[in-house]
Every structure is written in structure tokens, then in C-alpha cells.
Amino acid sequence: MIKKGLKVKILAGRDKKKEGEVIEIDKSNNRAKVQGVNIVKKHVKTTKEKKGGIVSKESFIHLSNLALVDVKKKTKKTEAKK
């Protein structure tokens, strides 16, 4: 199960084989945002508080295109007792 904060690998798309951390999940649409992956450019209009321009940010990726990366590989070492 993919959750916020876990490390995932991208399986399909232009960012295939890249890895990153999940920063946001949209459960209703089965999508997730991954840090540093699927970067899109968004044109932002100038307001009183913020300066406008072109902003690069992450976009959502479908969960079927993500795979968990084992951070903690659980390996059991069995030794023969003499």
C-alpha cells in the first residue's frame, strides 16, 4: 500500500525508473504526487500578494504506475547451530 512519506519507483511515463518520496495522495482519483517527478510548468497570474510567472511543480501520477522501493530489506540470516 502506497502512503505519504514512502519511497516509490516510477514504472511508466517520461520519468520511468526514477525514484522519489510520496508527498501527497488523492485517494478519490487513485493518484499520488512524488517529489521531483512529473514536473509541469504552470503559468501563474500576478496578484497583490504573489508575483506571477512560470512556476515548476509536481503533478499527480496514477498509483498503477508506482511501485514501492524496499527501504528496509528484511533478510533473515539462518546459521547452522553446532
TIDREN-755663 format. One line per field, with one value per residue (C-alpha): residue number from 1; x, y, z. Coordinates in pm, 1 decimal. Layout:
N
seq <- NUM, ... $
c1 <- X, ... $
c2 <- Y, ... $
c3 <- Z, ... $
This chain:
82
seq <- 1, 2, 3, 4, 5, 6, 7, 8, 9, 10, 11, 12, 13, 14, 15, 16, 17, 18, 19, 20, 21, 22, 23, 24, 25, 26, 27, 28, 29, 30, 31, 32, 33, 34, 35, 36, 37, 38, 39, 40, 41, 42, 43, 44, 45, 46, 47, 48, 49, 50, 51, 52, 53, 54, 55, 56, 57, 58, 59, 60, 61, 62, 63, 64, 65, 66, 67, 68, 69, 70, 71, 72, 73, 74, 75, 76, 77, 78, 79, 80, 81, 82 $
c1 <- 0.0, 140.6, 128.9, 261.6, 632.1, 720.3, 982.1, 848.6, 981.9, 811.0, 717.9, 581.6, 589.9, 861.4, 1008.1, 1037.9, 1293.1, 1317.7, 1266.8, 1119.0, 916.4, 536.1, 434.5, 57.6, -214.0, -552.6, -747.5, -1065.3, -875.4, -609.0, -322.8, -11.1, 244.4, 607.1, 883.6, 1095.6, 894.1, 639.2, 735.8, 495.7, 512.7, 216.6, 154.7, 55.9, -117.5, 21.6, -178.7, -128.7, 35.3, 231.1, 441.6, 327.8, 529.3, 600.4, 622.5, 752.4, 579.2, 497.8, 181.7, -14.6, 73.4, -164.2, -92.7, -69.0, 247.8, 420.9, 598.8, 726.2, 1101.4, 1214.1, 1399.9, 1445.5, 1524.4, 1417.5, 1661.8, 1682.7, 2021.9, 1999.5, 2307.8, 2352.2, 2399.1, 2672.2 $
c2 <- 0.0, 336.6, 602.4, 953.0, 957.1, 622.9, 588.2, 472.4, 393.6, 511.2, 225.0, 413.3, 752.7, 1005.0, 969.8, 590.1, 430.5, 743.7, 724.0, 970.4, 1021.7, 1046.5, 1397.0, 1384.9, 1127.6, 1175.9, 863.8, 952.0, 954.5, 692.8, 934.7, 1047.9, 1329.2, 1220.7, 1463.3, 1562.4, 1355.1, 1455.2, 1822.7, 2051.8, 2424.5, 2633.7, 2994.8, 3195.2, 3531.6, 3820.2, 3914.5, 4167.6, 3906.5, 3698.5, 3768.9, 3587.5, 3396.1, 3038.9, 2801.0, 2442.1, 2195.8, 1828.0, 1683.2, 1371.1, 1021.0, 724.3, 468.9, 185.7, 348.3, 340.2, 59.9, 61.1, 56.4, -159.7, 79.2, -181.2, -511.6, -778.6, -1065.0, -1341.2, -1491.8, -1851.1, -2013.0, -2378.2, -2436.2, -2683.0 $
c3 <- 0.0, -101.2, 170.6, 220.7, 304.5, 142.5, -130.7, -468.6, -816.6, -1136.6, -1371.5, -1674.9, -1842.4, -1917.3, -1566.8, -1586.6, -1348.4, -1129.3, -755.4, -509.6, -194.4, -196.6, -82.6, -138.0, -215.6, -387.0, -285.2, -478.2, -810.5, -717.5, -778.0, -591.1, -610.6, -599.1, -509.1, -810.0, -1059.4, -1327.8, -1317.2, -1505.8, -1573.7, -1461.0, -1559.5, -1251.0, -1270.7, -1065.6, -755.0, -475.6, -255.2, -508.5, -813.3, -1127.8, -1381.4, -1481.6, -1185.1, -1199.6, -968.8, -931.0, -1081.5, -989.7, -1117.6, -1120.4, -846.7, -1101.4, -1238.3, -897.2, -711.9, -354.6, -302.6, -10.6, 216.6, 486.2, 321.3, 561.6, 527.3, 780.5, 835.2, 940.5, 1074.3, 1148.8, 1520.1, 1613.8 $
